Amino acid sequence: MNTINKKLFECDAYKEMLPYERFINAGPESLTDAELLAIIIRTGSGTLTPIEIAHQILNLSGGKERGLNSLYTLTLDELKSVHGIGEVKAVKLKCLSELAKRMAYQGSFSGTFFESSRQIAGQYMEKMRHDDRERAVLLCLNNKHKLLNETVLSIGTVNSASVSPRDLFIHALKTGASSIVLLHNHPSGDPTPSRADVELTNKISESGNMLDVRLLDHIIIGNQSYYSFNEKGLLWQ
């Protein structure tokens, strides 16, 4: 914040400004989380101001996280439970969280070449860890580990996502992949593989060796954590 804006921030008149006016005078970095949300919410409920509504949203406990991160996990119904939030505003808030997720994903992308499981997990962590259903994603790579294609194979339930090895390899062969990486998330936040995860990994790895399309890794995304079959030395070679 420059000297002029700092002096403005310290004066009483500035403190009484509405969030929109404060944004215009000192920029978005001067606003609190609640004030930023209040600008998105725009109007109050008659009994509550936009900022009061924003504070109620930030304090909702329905999601797995609190504060702004709760927007990832709160449902439309949970948002609409706040007085003053109807369907239109709830949808806008969910769109806001999706935009933030996509921006974080794009911002974390350091190139199209993958060098490690940790790099891949780090890139896809924000994109997948907030999903409330299991999502299976296939990365198709060339022989230098350059990303050729990314596709969602399936979107399942809260605890399972069906992946067909046949469909997986049809897609990989169509893209001319030399190797592949399979990712899926665990909405519970615990990336520990299930027996079905292990069996699927072994089947894909064995089939890939026969088709000369190597499974480099199967990565399970949890909440700020991941499990790599490659790092654990559990892939069939």
C-alpha positions in Angstrom: 0.0 0.0 0.0 1.5 3.4 -1.0 1.9 6.3 1.4 -1.3 8.1 0.2 -3.4 5.0 0.6 -1.9 4.2 4.0 -2.8 7.6 5.3 -6.3 7.2 3.8 -6.6 3.8 5.5 -5.8 5.3 8.9 -8.4 8.1 8.8 -11.9 7.7 10.3 -13.7 8.7 7.1 -12.0 5.8 5.2 -12.9 3.3 7.9 -16.6 4.2 7.4 -16.5 3.7 3.6 -18.5 0.9 2.1 -16.4 -2.0 0.6 -16.9 -0.8 -3.0 -15.7 2.7 -2.1 -12.8 1.3 -0.3 -11.9 -0.9 -3.3 -11.9 2.2 -5.6 -9.8 4.2 -3.2 -7.2 1.7 -2.0 -7.6 -1.5 -4.1 -8.7 -5.0 -3.4 -5.8 -5.8 -1.1 -7.1 -3.4 1.5 -10.4 -5.3 1.9 -11.1 -8.1 4.4 -12.4 -11.5 3.2 -15.9 -10.4 4.4 -15.7 -7.1 2.5 -14.6 -8.9 -0.7 -17.6 -11.2 -0.4 -19.9 -8.3 0.4 -19.1 -6.8 -3.0 -20.0 -10.0 -4.7 -23.2 -10.4 -2.7 -24.0 -6.7 -3.4 -27.3 -6.4 -1.6 -28.5 -7.1 1.9 -31.5 -8.9 3.2 -33.4 -6.0 4.7 -32.3 -7.0 8.2 -28.7 -7.8 7.4 -26.1 -5.8 5.5 -24.0 -7.5 2.8 -21.0 -7.6 5.2 -23.0 -9.3 7.9 -24.2 -11.9 5.4 -20.6 -12.4 4.3 -19.5 -13.0 7.9 -22.3 -15.7 8.3 -21.0 -17.4 5.2 -17.4 -17.4 6.4 -18.6 -19.0 9.7 -20.7 -21.7 8.2 -19.5 -25.1 9.5 -21.2 -27.3 6.8 -18.0 -27.5 4.7 -14.8 -29.4 5.6 -13.0 -26.0 5.9 -13.9 -22.6 7.3 -13.4 -19.2 5.9 -13.0 -18.6 2.2 -12.0 -22.2 1.6 -15.4 -23.3 2.8 -16.8 -22.0 -0.5 -15.2 -25.1 -2.2 -17.2 -27.6 -0.1 -20.4 -25.8 0.9 -23.4 -26.9 -1.2 -26.0 -24.6 -2.7 -28.5 -25.5 0.0 -26.0 -24.7 2.7 -25.3 -21.3 1.2 -29.0 -20.7 0.8 -29.5 -21.4 4.5 -28.0 -18.0 5.2 -30.6 -15.3 5.3 -30.2 -13.1 2.3 -28.6 -15.7 0.0 -31.0 -17.0 -2.6 -30.2 -19.4 -5.5 -28.7 -16.7 -7.8 -26.3 -15.5 -5.1 -25.4 -19.0 -4.1 -24.6 -19.9 -7.7 -22.4 -16.8 -8.0 -20.5 -17.8 -4.9 -19.9 -21.3 -6.2 -18.8 -19.9 -9.5 -16.4 -17.7 -7.6 -14.8 -20.7 -5.9 -14.6 -22.5 -9.2 -12.8 -19.6 -10.8 -10.4 -19.5 -7.8 -9.7 -23.2 -8.2 -9.0 -22.9 -11.9 -6.8 -19.9 -11.4 -4.8 -21.8 -8.7 -4.5 -24.7 -11.1 -3.2 -22.5 -14.0 -0.9 -20.6 -11.7 0.7 -23.7 -10.4 1.5 -25.0 -13.9 5.2 -24.6 -14.5 5.4 -26.3 -17.9 4.1 -29.3 -19.9 7.0 -31.6 -18.9 6.6 -33.7 -15.8 9.6 -34.7 -13.8 8.2 -36.3 -10.6 5.1 -37.6 -8.9 5.4 -34.7 -6.4 5.2 -32.2 -9.2 2.1 -33.8 -10.7 0.4 -34.0 -7.3 1.3 -30.4 -6.6 -0.2 -29.2 -9.9 -3.5 -31.1 -9.5 -3.9 -30.8 -5.7 -6.1 -27.6 -5.7 -8.0 -28.7 -8.7 -9.1 -32.1 -7.2 -8.9 -32.0 -3.4 -12.1 -30.0 -2.9 -14.3 -32.3 -5.1 -17.1 -33.9 -3.2 -17.1 -36.9 -5.6 -14.3 -39.1 -6.8 -13.0 -38.0 -10.1 -10.5 -40.0 -12.2 -8.2 -38.1 -14.6 -5.9 -39.6 -17.2 -2.7 -37.8 -18.3 -1.2 -39.0 -21.6 2.5 -38.3 -22.1 5.1 -38.7 -24.8 8.4 -40.5 -24.3 9.9 -37.3 -22.8 7.1 -37.0 -20.3 5.5 -34.0 -22.1 1.8 -33.7 -21.5 -0.1 -34.6 -24.7 -3.7 -34.7 -23.3 -5.6 -34.6 -20.0 -9.1 -36.1 -19.8 -11.6 -36.9 -17.1 -12.3 -40.6 -17.3 -15.2 -40.7 -14.8 -16.9 -38.8 -12.1 -18.3 -41.1 -9.4 -19.8 -41.0 -5.9 -18.4 -39.8 -2.6 -16.3 -43.0 -2.3 -15.9 -44.5 -5.7 -15.2 -43.7 -9.4 -15.5 -46.4 -12.0 -12.5 -46.6 -14.4 -12.5 -48.9 -17.4 -9.0 -50.1 -18.3 -10.2 -50.8 -21.8 -11.5 -47.2 -22.3 -8.4 -45.8 -20.7 -6.1 -47.5 -23.2 -8.3 -46.7 -26.1 -7.9 -43.1 -25.2 -4.2 -43.4 -24.6 -3.5 -45.1 -27.9 -5.6 -42.5 -29.8 -3.4 -39.7 -28.4 -0.2 -41.6 -29.3 0.9 -41.7 -25.6 4.1 -43.5 -24.7 3.2 -43.4 -21.0 0.3 -42.4 -18.8 -0.4 -41.2 -15.3 -3.8 -41.9 -13.5 -5.0 -39.6 -10.8 -8.1 -39.7 -8.7 -9.2 -37.9 -5.5 -10.5 -39.2 -2.2 -13.2 -36.7 -0.9 -12.6 -38.0 2.6 -9.2 -36.3 2.5 -7.3 -39.5 3.2 -5.3 -40.6 0.2 -4.7 -44.2 1.4 -5.5 -46.6 -1.4 -8.3 -49.1 -1.1 -8.0 -52.7 -2.2 -9.9 -51.7 -5.4 -7.4 -49.0 -6.0 -4.5 -51.4 -5.7 -6.2 -54.0 -8.0 -7.0 -51.4 -10.6 -3.4 -50.1 -10.5 -1.9 -53.6 -11.0 -4.3 -54.3 -13.9 -3.5 -51.1 -15.7 0.2 -51.4 -15.1 0.2 -55.0 -16.5 -1.9 -54.1 -19.5 0.2 -51.1 -20.2 3.4 -53.2 -20.4 1.7 -55.5 -22.9 0.6 -52.5 -25.0 3.9 -50.6 -24.6 2.2 -47.8 -22.8 3.8 -47.5 -19.4 1.9 -46.5 -16.3 4.3 -44.1 -14.7 2.1 -43.6 -11.6 -1.3 -43.7 -10.0 -1.6 -40.8 -7.7 -4.4 -40.4 -5.2 -5.2 -36.8 -4.1 -6.2 -36.2 -0.5 -6.6 -33.0 1.5 -3.1 -31.4 1.2 -1.7 -34.8 0.8 -1.3 -37.5 -1.8 -0.4 -41.2 -2.3 1.9 -42.2 -5.1 2.1 -45.9 -6.2 5.4 -45.0 -8.0 7.0 -43.4 -4.9 5.9 -46.4 -2.8 7.5 -48.8 -5.4 4.2 -50.6 -5.9 4.0 -50.5 -9.7 4.4 -53.6 -11.7 7.3 -53.1 -14.1 
